[in-house]
Amino acid sequence: MNYAYVKTMAKQLTVLFIPINAVGHLNACIGIAEPLIEKGHRVVFAVENRFQTLLEPFGIEVISFTNNLTAADNNPAKHEAKHEAKHEAKHEAKQEANQVMASGMLSDLPPIERLQQLFKYMSLRIAGHIAIAGHIALDREVETIVKQISVNLIVLDQHFPLPYVEACGIPIVWVRSGNPLMLLDDERTPPAFSGLPITSDKSEWKRFRELRVNAEDREAWSRLNDYIISRGCAPINRDILFNPNISQCLSIYGYPLELDYLDVRPLPPNCIRFDNLMRNEKHSTFVLPDVLTQKSDEKLIYFSLGSMGAANVDNMKRLVSILGKSRHRFIVSKGPLHEAYTLADNMWGAGTVPQLQVLPLVDLVITHGGTNTVSESVYFGKPVIVLPFFGDQHDNGQQIQHKGFGLTLNAFRCTEEELLGAVDRLLTDEALNQKLAQIGERIRTENSLSKIPEIFEDFIANRHKYIK
């Protein structure tokens, strides 16, 4: 939907961001925050203190929570370690990687069974921390922060509503940093997390939606719902994770126009799409290692399965072994358990690599299919091979293949012939690479995120235009 954004505000706004304390969600919120900072607005992130070092290079003001909201732990040694932010962040990443691996989410299962494992993993955190301790603590912390700093706008990237935020009267922007199917559970599109094609039998969609609701942990949902009601807010629905009540918010998301579902279902007035939610990372640099410059006549490929996908070390070893037989060169983001395996001779990698500096240099991306990585790959005009594990990665992989932006393979079962064949097929597809280059050029030229300040200012001044 097109709007005429009226420039009504010359004053500095204070915008409070409350993201989920995970790197992917933080990165998306950083991408939203940067144009606001450039426009002169005050941006404050309320996060766990372990993320302070990630945010400060972007000029973001950080208010750290007094407690670690997602890992309530009374171990004194751990609290002592919080003085070493970088060390703690690495420790948390390894710990979470091991927990995800133990959960079964990174196993060779159908999407609905992996979804059940995801809910079990989340319910342990939700029931023990978020719904009772963590979510209550977050709600109370936000109340204290808002009363301290005179907030004009609250930007939420959360799975669940925060009662104080709903009740305080401050305008809310709700961010969906995942696949657009998580924003609107529309019967014209497949259900989120299913990986079902847009052309598939709709009876499969209905069945998956039913299975999805039944897969949720009812006790965890009840405890969360009871707390929200106790704070004077409306009850949440059973499918809250995939069908949030965004009717009173401005809701935004980042997804390339050419990949989106807009040809199937339009957006309501209070939802706005951007091509991505990509941060700039101007402070970060990357120089191609010497080991990769020695065979400069071969193509360069970026291989990253995300911090969680890489936690399945056995599968990483299998894929590295296959890709090691390619004549091409690889930059590998090895993940938090990077010390547990070695790379092939045609590869260079590290636990983390500066993805936004690497992507312009490569010819192809092999990814788990996280929404940030998919959007960033399209931004730079790169073909993509998706090896999805769980969640919206299945949906992104389906869209990549359906829209002709690349290929999707089974992360656990793809053979040497399939994976190496997909690599060569995409690298030699001149028509595809030309199409993606043109799309990337459009996205970079339009720079849709630059409109964020104008849109947010207009939303504050004219909420009636968005909320009907």
C-alpha positions in Angstrom: 0.0 0.0 0.0 1.3 3.4 -0.9 1.2 6.3 1.5 2.0 10.0 1.3 4.2 10.5 4.3 3.7 14.0 5.7 6.8 15.6 7.3 5.3 16.8 10.5 8.1 16.4 13.0 11.2 18.3 13.4 11.8 17.4 17.0 14.1 14.6 18.1 12.2 11.4 18.9 13.2 8.8 21.5 12.6 5.4 20.1 12.8 2.4 22.4 13.7 -1.0 20.8 12.8 -4.2 22.7 14.2 -7.1 20.6 14.3 -10.7 21.3 17.8 -11.4 22.8 19.1 -13.3 19.8 21.6 -12.1 17.2 19.2 -12.4 14.2 16.5 -10.3 15.8 19.1 -7.8 17.1 20.6 -7.4 13.6 17.2 -6.7 12.1 16.5 -4.1 14.7 19.9 -2.5 14.1 18.9 -2.2 10.4 15.8 -0.3 11.4 17.6 1.8 14.0 20.4 3.1 11.7 18.3 5.5 9.5 16.7 6.8 12.7 20.1 7.6 14.2 21.2 9.2 10.9 18.0 11.4 11.0 19.0 12.6 14.5 16.6 10.6 16.6 17.6 9.0 19.9 17.6 5.2 19.7 17.7 3.1 22.9 17.9 -0.7 23.0 16.7 -2.5 26.1 18.7 -5.8 26.0 20.7 -8.2 28.1 24.1 -6.7 28.9 25.9 -9.4 27.0 24.9 -7.7 23.7 26.2 -4.2 24.6 29.4 -4.7 22.7 27.5 -5.7 19.6 25.3 -2.6 19.6 27.7 0.2 20.7 29.6 0.4 17.3 26.4 1.4 15.7 26.0 4.5 17.9 23.1 2.8 19.8 22.4 3.7 23.4 22.0 0.6 25.5 20.0 0.1 28.6 21.0 -3.3 30.0 18.6 -5.4 32.0 19.5 -5.9 35.6 19.0 -9.7 35.0 19.7 -12.1 32.2 16.1 -12.7 31.2 16.6 -15.8 29.2 19.0 -17.7 31.3 18.1 -17.3 35.0 21.0 -18.8 36.7 22.1 -18.5 40.3 25.6 -19.7 39.6 27.9 -17.0 41.2 30.8 -17.8 38.9 28.6 -17.1 35.9 27.4 -13.8 37.2 31.0 -12.9 37.9 31.9 -13.7 34.3 29.4 -11.1 33.1 32.1 -8.5 33.5 33.7 -10.0 30.5 31.0 -9.3 27.9 32.7 -10.9 24.9 33.7 -14.0 26.8 30.1 -14.4 28.1 28.6 -13.9 24.7 30.8 -16.7 23.3 29.9 -18.9 26.2 26.2 -18.2 25.8 26.4 -19.0 22.1 28.1 -22.4 22.7 25.7 -23.2 25.4 22.7 -22.4 23.2 24.1 -24.3 20.3 24.5 -27.4 22.5 20.9 -27.0 23.8 19.5 -26.6 20.3 21.4 -29.7 19.2 20.1 -31.7 22.1 16.5 -30.5 21.4 16.3 -32.5 18.2 15.5 -29.5 16.0 18.6 -30.2 13.9 17.6 -33.8 13.2 16.5 -35.3 9.9 12.8 -35.0 10.6 9.8 -33.7 8.6 8.9 -30.0 9.2 6.0 -30.7 11.5 8.1 -33.0 13.7 10.9 -30.5 13.8 8.3 -27.9 14.8 7.2 -30.1 17.7 10.8 -30.3 18.8 11.1 -26.5 18.4 8.0 -26.0 20.6 9.4 -28.4 23.2 12.6 -26.4 23.3 10.8 -23.1 23.5 8.4 -24.4 26.1 11.2 -25.2 28.4 12.4 -21.6 28.1 8.9 -20.2 28.0 7.5 -22.1 30.9 10.6 -21.7 33.1 11.7 -18.3 32.1 9.8 -16.2 29.6 6.1 -16.8 30.6 6.7 -16.7 34.3 10.1 -15.3 35.2 11.5 -13.8 32.0 8.4 -12.3 30.5 7.2 -10.9 33.8 10.7 -9.5 34.4 10.9 -8.1 30.9 7.5 -6.4 31.3 8.5 -4.9 34.6 11.9 -3.8 33.3 10.3 -2.1 30.3 7.8 -0.3 32.6 10.7 1.1 34.6 12.7 2.2 31.5 9.7 3.9 29.9 9.0 5.9 33.0 12.7 7.0 33.1 13.3 8.2 29.6 10.1 9.7 28.1 9.6 7.4 25.1 7.8 8.5 21.9 7.7 5.2 20.1 8.3 1.5 21.1 9.6 -0.9 18.5 9.0 -4.6 19.5 10.5 -7.6 17.9 9.0 -10.2 20.2 7.0 -13.4 19.9 4.5 -12.5 22.5 2.8 -9.2 23.7 4.2 -7.2 26.6 1.2 -6.1 28.7 2.7 -2.8 29.9 3.6 -1.8 26.3 0.0 -2.5 25.2 -1.5 -0.5 28.0 0.9 2.5 28.2 -0.6 4.4 25.2 2.8 4.9 23.4 2.6 4.1 19.7 3.9 0.6 18.9 5.8 -0.7 15.9 5.7 -4.5 15.8 8.6 -6.0 13.8 8.5 -9.4 12.2 12.1 -10.2 11.3 11.2 -13.7 10.0 9.4 -14.9 6.9 6.2 -12.9 6.0 4.0 -15.9 6.6 4.7 -15.3 10.4 3.1 -11.8 10.0 -0.3 -12.8 8.7 -1.8 -16.3 9.0 -3.8 -15.8 5.8 -5.7 -18.8 4.3 -4.5 -17.7 0.8 -0.9 -18.6 1.8 0.6 -21.7 3.3 1.1 -21.9 7.0 4.3 -20.5 8.5 7.0 -23.1 9.2 5.5 -25.7 6.9 7.7 -25.3 3.8 4.6 -26.1 1.8 4.5 -24.8 -1.8 2.1 -22.0 -2.7 0.8 -24.4 -5.4 0.2 -27.3 -3.0 -3.2 -28.8 -1.9 -4.8 -26.5 0.6 -6.0 -29.5 2.6 -2.3 -29.9 3.5 -2.3 -26.3 4.7 -5.3 -26.9 6.9 -3.8 -30.1 8.4 -0.5 -28.4 9.1 -2.3 -25.5 10.9 -4.1 -28.0 13.1 -1.0 -30.0 13.8 0.8 -26.7 14.6 -1.7 -25.7 17.3 -1.7 -29.2 18.8 2.1 -29.2 18.9 2.3 -26.2 21.2 2.8 -26.7 24.9 -0.6 -26.0 26.5 0.8 -25.6 30.0 3.3 -23.0 28.9 0.7 -21.2 26.9 -1.7 -21.2 29.9 0.8 -19.7 32.2 1.7 -17.0 29.7 -2.0 -16.2 29.1 -2.8 -16.1 32.8 -0.1 -13.5 33.4 -1.2 -11.3 30.4 -4.8 -11.4 31.6 -3.6 -10.5 35.2 -2.1 -7.3 33.8 -5.5 -6.2 32.3 -4.9 -7.2 28.7 -7.0 -9.4 26.4 -6.4 -13.1 26.3 -4.0 -14.4 23.7 -5.0 -16.9 21.1 -3.7 -20.5 21.0 -1.7 -19.8 17.8 -0.2 -16.5 19.1 3.2 -17.2 17.7 1.8 -17.4 14.1 -1.3 -15.3 14.4 -0.4 -12.2 16.6 -2.9 -9.5 17.2 -1.3 -6.6 15.4 -4.4 -4.6 14.7 -3.4 -1.7 17.0 0.2 -1.5 15.8 2.2 -0.5 12.8 3.7 -3.8 11.7 6.8 -3.9 9.5 8.9 -6.6 8.0 11.8 -7.1 5.6 11.5 -9.3 2.5 12.5 -8.6 -1.1 9.5 -7.6 -3.2 10.3 -10.3 -5.8 10.2 -13.0 -3.2 7.2 -11.9 -1.3 3.6 -13.3 -1.3 2.0 -10.0 -2.4 0.9 -11.6 -5.6 -1.3 -14.0 -3.5 -2.4 -11.8 -0.6 -2.2 -8.0 -0.2 -1.2 -6.3 3.0 -3.6 -4.5 5.4 -3.2 -0.7 6.0 -1.1 -1.1 9.1 1.5 -3.5 7.5 4.5 -2.2 5.6 7.1 -4.2 3.7 10.8 -3.2 3.2 13.1 -5.1 0.9 15.3 -6.0 3.9 16.1 -5.0 7.5 19.8 -4.9 6.8 22.3 -3.1 8.9 25.3 -1.3 7.4 28.2 -2.5 9.5 30.4 0.4 8.2 32.8 -0.2 11.1 33.6 -3.8 10.0 36.1 -4.8 7.3 37.1 -8.0 5.6 40.2 -8.8 3.5 40.2 -12.0 1.4 42.6 -14.4 3.1 45.7 -15.4 1.0 44.7 -19.0 0.9 41.7 -18.0 -1.2 43.5 -15.6 -3.6 45.8 -18.3 -4.9 43.0 -19.9 -7.1 41.4 -16.6 -8.1 40.2 -18.1 -11.5 37.7 -20.3 -9.6 34.4 -19.1 -8.2 34.0 -18.0 -4.6 31.1 -19.3 -2.5 29.9 -18.3 1.0 28.8 -21.3 3.2 26.9 -20.5 6.4 24.3 -22.5 8.2 23.9 -19.9 10.9 25.0 -20.2 14.5 22.4 -22.9 15.2 22.5 -24.9 12.0 26.3 -25.2 12.4 25.7 -26.8 15.9 25.2 -30.1 14.2 28.9 -30.8 13.9 28.5 -34.2 12.3 26.4 -32.7 9.5 28.8 -29.8 9.0 31.6 -32.4 8.7 29.6 -34.2 6.0 28.8 -31.1 4.0 32.4 -29.8 4.3 33.7 -33.1 3.0 31.4 -32.9 0.0 32.2 -29.2 -0.8 35.9 -30.0 -0.3 35.6 -32.0 -3.6 34.5 -28.9 -5.5 37.0 -27.0 -7.7 35.6 -23.7 -6.2 36.7 -21.8 -3.2 34.7 -21.4 0.0 34.4 -18.9 2.9 32.8 -20.7 5.8 31.1 -19.4 8.9 31.8 -22.3 11.2 29.5 -21.4 14.1 30.0 -21.4 17.9 31.4 -25.0 17.9 34.0 -24.1 15.2 36.9 -25.8 17.1 35.2 -29.2 16.8 35.9 -29.7 13.1 38.4 -28.6 10.4 37.9 -27.3 6.9 39.0 -28.7 3.5 41.9 -27.2 1.6 39.7 -25.1 -0.7 38.2 -23.3 2.3 38.9 -20.6 4.8 36.6 -20.0 7.8 36.1 -18.8 11.3 33.6 -19.1 14.1 31.9 -16.0 12.7 32.7 -13.9 9.6 31.5 -10.4 8.7 28.7 -11.6 6.4 27.8 -8.2 4.9 31.5 -7.7 3.9 31.7 -11.2 2.5 28.6 -11.3 0.4 29.6 -8.7 -2.2 32.8 -10.8 -2.9 31.1 -14.1 -3.6 29.3 -15.7 -6.6 27.0 -18.0 -4.7 25.5 -18.4 -1.2 24.8 -21.7 0.6 22.7 -21.0 3.6 20.3 -22.5 6.2 17.7 -20.1 4.9 17.4 -17.5 7.7 15.4 -14.5 6.6 18.3 -12.1 7.2 20.7 -14.1 5.1 18.2 -14.7 2.3 17.3 -11.0 2.1 21.0 -9.9 2.2 21.9 -12.4 -0.5 19.2 -11.0 -2.8 20.3 -7.4 -1.9 23.7 -8.3 -3.4 22.2 -10.2 -6.3 23.5 -13.6 -5.4 21.9 -17.0 -6.2 21.2 -19.1 -3.2 21.2 -22.8 -2.2 19.0 -23.3 0.9 19.6 -26.2 3.3 16.8 -25.6 5.8 16.6 -27.0 9.4 13.6 -25.6 11.2 11.1 -22.7 11.4 10.8 -20.2 8.6 13.9 -21.6 6.9 11.6 -24.1 5.2 9.4 -21.3 4.0 12.3 -19.2 2.7 13.7 -22.3 0.9 10.4 -22.9 -0.7 10.1 -19.3 -2.0 13.7 -19.3 -3.2 12.9 -22.3 -5.4 9.4 -21.3 -6.4 10.5 -17.8 -7.5 13.5 -19.1 -9.3 16.2 -17.5 -7.1 18.1 -20.7 -6.4 17.6 -24.3 -5.2 16.6 -26.0 -1.9 18.1 -29.3 -0.8 17.7 -31.5 2.2 20.4 -30.5 4.6 20.9 -34.1 5.9 20.2 -36.2 2.8 21.6 -34.3 -0.1 24.2 -36.4 -1.9 27.5 -35.3 -3.3 26.1 -35.4 -6.8 23.1 -33.2 -5.8 25.0 -30.6 -3.8 27.9 -30.2 -6.2 25.5 -30.3 -9.2 23.4 -27.5 -7.7 26.5 -25.4 -7.1 27.7 -25.8 -10.7 24.1 -25.3 -12.1 23.6 -22.0 -10.4 27.1 -20.7 -11.1 26.7 -21.3 -14.8 23.1 -20.0 -15.2 23.8 -16.7 -16.9 20.1 -15.7 -17.2 19.5 -16.3 -13.4 22.6 -14.4 -12.4 21.6 -11.5 -14.7 18.1 -11.4 -13.2 19.4 -11.4 -9.7 21.9 -8.7 -10.5 19.1 -6.5 -11.8 17.0 -7.2 -8.7 19.9 -6.4 -6.4 20.5 -3.1 -8.3 16.9 -2.1 -7.8 16.9 -2.9 -4.1 20.2 -1.0 -3.5 19.0 2.0 -5.5 15.6 2.3 -3.9 17.0 1.8 -0.4 13.6 1.2 1.2 14.9 1.4 4.7 15.8 5.0 4.3 12.1 5.8 4.5 11.9 4.5 8.1 12.2 7.9 9.8 9.5 9.4 7.6 7.1 6.5 8.1 7.6 6.3 11.9 7.2 10.1 12.3 4.0 9.9 10.2 2.7 7.0 12.2 3.1 8.9 15.5 1.3 11.9 14.1 -1.4 10.2 12.0 -2.1 6.8 13.5 -5.6 6.9 12.1 -4.1 6.4 8.6 -2.8 3.0 9.6 -5.1 1.7 12.3 -8.7 1.4 11.2 
